[in-house]
Amino acid sequence: MQEEIKKLQYVIEEVLSEDKRARNSDKWLLIQVLRRMGFKIYVDYNDLDQMPCFESIGRIRRKIQNEQGKYLPEDEVKKGRKENEKEMKEINVWY
């Protein structure tokens, strides 16, 4: 996982260094990073500002699941998330 994080960080820094718009918009940054990683992503330029923030979607999902205890993931997914969280703490990426 540490190699994946380093690769992702490299791609993000590369996009940020080359694309001023990516410095100003997380949505645009996400699209450009995914494209740079080989994913085929198309978003109509005019619709970009209308799209919800991807981070907000994840945060709201976590709030619903963690605080309200609703719509919980399957046990296998929960276990995987816990393992990822532990690994992230060990490599001290976000914590």
C-alpha positions as CSV (number, residue, x, y, z in Angstrom):
1,M,0.0,0.0,0.0
2,Q,2.9,2.4,0.7
3,E,4.0,2.2,-2.9
4,E,0.5,2.9,-4.1
5,I,0.3,6.0,-1.9
6,K,3.7,7.2,-3.2
7,K,2.6,6.7,-6.8
8,L,-0.6,8.6,-6.2
9,Q,1.2,11.4,-4.5
10,Y,3.6,11.6,-7.4
11,V,0.7,11.8,-9.9
12,I,-1.1,14.4,-7.8
13,E,2.0,16.6,-7.6
14,E,2.6,16.2,-11.3
15,V,-0.9,17.3,-12.1
16,L,-0.7,20.2,-9.7
17,S,2.6,21.4,-11.1
18,E,1.2,21.4,-14.7
19,D,-2.4,22.4,-14.3
20,K,-3.4,25.7,-12.6
21,R,-7.1,24.7,-12.6
22,A,-6.3,21.6,-10.7
23,R,-4.8,23.8,-7.9
24,N,-8.1,25.5,-7.6
25,S,-10.6,22.7,-8.0
26,D,-10.5,19.3,-6.2
27,K,-13.1,18.1,-8.7
28,W,-10.8,19.0,-11.7
29,L,-7.8,17.5,-9.8
30,L,-9.6,14.2,-9.3
31,I,-10.6,14.0,-13.0
32,Q,-7.1,14.8,-14.2
33,V,-5.4,12.4,-11.7
34,L,-7.8,9.6,-12.9
35,R,-7.1,10.4,-16.5
36,R,-3.3,10.5,-15.9
37,M,-3.6,7.0,-14.3
38,G,-5.3,5.7,-17.5
39,F,-8.9,5.8,-16.6
40,K,-11.3,7.0,-19.2
41,I,-13.2,9.9,-17.6
42,Y,-15.5,12.3,-19.4
43,V,-17.3,15.1,-17.6
44,D,-19.0,17.9,-19.6
45,Y,-17.1,21.0,-18.7
46,N,-20.3,22.9,-18.1
47,D,-21.5,20.3,-15.6
48,L,-18.4,20.2,-13.5
49,D,-19.4,23.1,-11.2
50,Q,-22.8,21.4,-10.6
51,M,-21.3,18.1,-9.5
52,P,-21.2,17.4,-5.8
53,C,-17.7,17.3,-4.2
54,F,-16.5,13.7,-4.1
55,E,-15.0,14.2,-0.6
56,S,-18.4,15.4,0.6
57,I,-20.1,12.2,-0.6
58,G,-17.6,10.1,1.3
59,R,-17.9,12.2,4.4
60,I,-21.7,12.1,4.4
61,R,-21.6,8.3,3.8
62,R,-19.2,7.9,6.8
63,K,-21.5,10.1,9.0
64,I,-24.6,8.1,8.1
65,Q,-22.8,4.8,8.7
66,N,-20.8,5.7,11.8
67,E,-23.1,8.1,13.6
68,Q,-26.5,6.8,12.6
69,G,-25.5,3.1,12.2
70,K,-27.5,2.9,9.0
71,Y,-26.7,1.2,5.8
72,L,-23.6,-0.5,7.0
73,P,-21.1,-2.1,4.7
74,E,-20.6,-5.9,4.6
75,D,-18.3,-7.3,7.2
76,E,-15.6,-8.0,4.6
77,V,-15.6,-4.3,3.6
78,K,-15.5,-3.2,7.2
79,K,-12.5,-5.4,7.9
80,G,-10.8,-4.1,4.8
81,R,-11.4,-0.5,5.8
82,K,-10.0,-1.2,9.3
83,E,-6.9,-2.8,7.8
84,N,-6.4,0.2,5.5
85,E,-6.8,2.6,8.3
86,K,-4.2,0.8,10.4
87,E,-1.8,0.7,7.5
88,M,-2.3,4.4,6.8
89,K,-1.5,5.2,10.5
90,E,1.6,3.0,10.3
91,I,3.0,4.9,7.2
92,N,1.7,8.2,8.8
93,V,0.1,9.5,5.6
94,W,-2.9,11.4,7.0
95,Y,-2.7,10.9,10.7
